[in-house]
C-alpha cells in the first residue's frame, strides 16, 4: 500500500497507549494494524463517550476500534454500538472478537456489501438506529486513488438519522482524499469540522443557524 494512503503514528500515540491501558490490560489481544484508527484518535473518541454519554453510536467500518469502544460501553453500562462492515470474512472475525468477550449486548456488526457507487447498500443502512448520537466514519476503505473519496456519501446518507446534537468523526484526515471529503462536506452542508491533526481525525457538528 502506498504510504500516502497510510496514517502513520505520531508522538501523541505514545501517551495514548498508556491512557488506553484500562481497556487493554488483562483483555484478549487485539490485532492492531496500519489500517486501524490511530491510537490517539481512539482515545479522543473514548473521551467523547465518557463526557457526552451517547446512547446510539454508529461506526462505518469495523475492527479493533469496535471492540475497544464496546469494552468502554460495557464498562459504563450505557450506550450501544452498531458497526457497518462490507467484508463478510472481516465481519465474522470482529463478531467473534465481540462474542468472545460477551460484548454482543452492547455492539453488533451489520453486514452491508458495497453497492455500485461504492457505498453501503440500502439493506444494511436500514438496520441502523433511527437516532444516531455519534457517527464514526472509518469506512469504506479509501486506501487507493480510485476510492480516495469513498467516505463522502456518509454525511448525506446518514444526516437524516443524526440527532440534533450529534457529532460526526472522520478518520484518516492526514490523507488527501479525506481532506477533500471534509472540504466537500463543509461546502455542501451546514456542518463544520475541527481538524485534530495529532489524532488524524476531524470532529464535526451542525453549525448553529
C-alpha positions in Angstrom: 0.0 0.0 0.0 1.3 3.4 -0.9 2.5 5.5 2.1 0.2 8.3 1.0 -2.8 6.2 2.0 -1.4 5.1 5.4 -2.0 7.1 8.6 1.3 7.0 10.4 1.7 7.0 14.2 2.7 10.3 15.8 4.1 11.4 19.2 0.7 11.7 20.7 0.2 8.0 20.3 2.8 7.0 22.8 0.9 8.8 25.6 -2.4 7.5 24.3 -1.3 3.9 24.7 -0.9 4.5 28.4 -4.2 6.2 28.6 -6.0 3.3 26.9 -4.4 0.6 29.1 -7.5 0.1 31.3 -9.3 -1.1 28.2 -6.4 -3.3 27.0 -4.7 -4.8 30.1 -5.9 -8.2 31.1 -8.1 -8.4 28.0 -7.7 -10.7 24.9 -5.2 -9.5 22.4 -6.4 -7.3 19.6 -4.7 -7.3 16.2 -3.8 -3.6 15.7 -2.6 -2.8 12.2 -1.8 0.1 9.9 -5.4 0.2 8.9 -6.7 0.7 12.5 -7.6 4.1 13.8 -4.6 6.0 15.2 -4.5 5.2 18.9 -4.6 8.9 19.9 -7.8 9.3 17.8 -9.3 6.3 19.6 -8.6 7.8 23.0 -10.2 11.1 21.9 -13.3 9.0 20.8 -13.4 7.3 24.2 -13.2 10.6 25.9 -16.2 11.9 23.9 -18.1 8.8 25.0 -17.3 9.4 28.7 -18.1 13.2 28.5 -21.2 13.0 26.3 -22.7 9.6 27.1 -24.2 8.9 23.6 -26.9 6.4 23.5 -26.5 5.3 19.9 -23.2 5.1 18.2 -22.6 4.1 14.5 -19.3 3.1 13.0 -18.7 2.9 9.3 -16.2 0.1 9.1 -15.3 -2.3 11.9 -12.2 -3.6 13.6 -10.1 -3.0 16.7 -11.9 0.3 17.5 -15.2 -1.5 17.5 -14.0 -3.9 20.2 -12.4 -1.2 22.3 -15.4 1.1 22.1 -17.7 -1.9 23.1 -15.5 -2.6 26.1 -15.9 1.0 27.2 -19.7 1.0 26.7 -20.0 -2.3 28.7 -17.8 -0.8 31.4 -20.1 2.2 31.6 -23.3 0.2 31.3 -24.8 2.7 28.8 -24.9 3.1 25.0 -25.0 0.8 22.1 -22.7 0.5 19.0 -23.7 -0.6 15.5 -20.9 -1.1 13.0 -21.3 -1.4 9.3 -18.9 -3.8 7.6 -18.8 -4.7 3.9 -16.4 -7.7 4.1 -18.2 -10.9 5.2 -15.0 -12.5 6.5 -13.9 -9.5 8.5 -17.4 -9.0 9.8 -17.4 -12.6 11.1 -13.9 -12.1 12.7 -15.0 -8.9 14.5 -18.3 -10.5 15.6 -16.2 -13.4 17.0 -14.0 -11.0 19.0 -17.1 -9.3 20.5 -18.7 -12.7 21.3 -15.6 -14.0 23.0 -15.8 -11.1 25.4 -19.5 -11.2 25.9 -20.0 -7.8 24.2 -22.9 -8.8 21.9 -25.3 -6.9 24.1 -23.6 -3.6 23.5 -22.2 -3.9 20.0 -23.3 -5.5 16.8 -22.0 -5.9 13.3 -24.3 -5.2 10.3 -23.0 -6.8 7.1 -23.6 -4.3 4.3 -22.0 -5.0 1.0 -20.9 -2.0 -1.1 -23.3 -1.0 -3.9 -22.4 0.1 -7.4 -21.4 3.5 -6.1 -19.1 2.1 -3.5 -21.3 2.9 -0.6 -23.0 0.5 1.9 -26.2 -1.0 0.4 -29.7 0.1 1.4 -30.5 -3.1 3.2 -27.5 -2.6 5.6 -28.3 1.1 6.2 -31.9 0.2 7.0 -30.7 -1.7 10.1 -29.1 1.4 11.7 -30.7 3.2 14.6 -33.2 5.9 13.8 -31.4 8.4 16.0 -27.6 8.4 15.9 -25.7 10.4 18.6 -22.2 9.7 17.5 -21.2 8.7 13.9 -17.6 7.4 13.3 -16.7 7.3 9.6 -13.8 5.0 9.2 -15.0 3.1 6.1 -15.5 2.0 3.4 -11.8 1.5 2.5 -10.3 4.7 0.9 -6.7 3.4 0.6 -6.3 3.8 -3.2 -6.5 6.7 -5.5 -9.6 5.3 -7.2 -11.6 5.2 -3.9 -9.9 8.1 -2.1 -13.3 9.8 -1.5 -15.3 6.7 -0.9 -16.4 8.1 2.5 -18.0 11.2 1.1 -21.6 9.7 0.9 -21.6 9.2 4.7 -22.9 12.5 5.8 -25.6 12.9 3.1 -26.8 9.3 3.6 -26.9 9.4 7.4 -27.7 13.0 8.2 -31.4 12.4 8.5 -30.7 9.9 11.3 -28.3 12.2 13.2 -29.6 13.6 16.4 -29.8 17.4 16.8 -26.6 17.5 18.9 -24.9 14.6 17.2 -21.1 14.5 16.4 -19.5 13.1 13.3 -16.0 11.8 13.4 -14.0 11.3 10.2 -10.8 9.2 10.5 -7.6 9.4 8.4 -7.7 13.1 7.8 -3.9 13.1 7.1 -4.8 11.7 3.6 -5.6 13.9 0.7 -8.9 12.0 0.0 -10.3 12.6 3.5 -9.2 16.3 3.3 -11.2 16.6 0.1 -14.2 14.9 1.7 -14.1 17.4 4.6 -14.0 20.3 2.2 -17.0 19.0 0.3 -19.0 18.3 3.4 -18.4 21.9 4.7 -19.2 23.3 1.3 -22.3 21.2 0.7 -23.9 21.0 4.2 -24.4 23.0 7.4 -21.7 21.0 9.3 -18.3 22.4 10.4 -15.3 20.3 11.5 -12.4 20.7 13.8 -9.4 19.1 12.4 -7.3 17.3 15.0 -4.1 16.6 13.2 -2.3 14.8 16.0 -5.2 12.4 16.3 -5.8 12.2 12.5 -9.5 12.7 13.0 -12.0 15.6 12.4 -14.9 16.2 14.8 -17.9 17.8 13.2 -21.2 19.3 14.4 -24.0 21.3 12.9 -23.5 25.0 12.6 -26.0 26.9 14.7 -28.4 28.6 12.3 
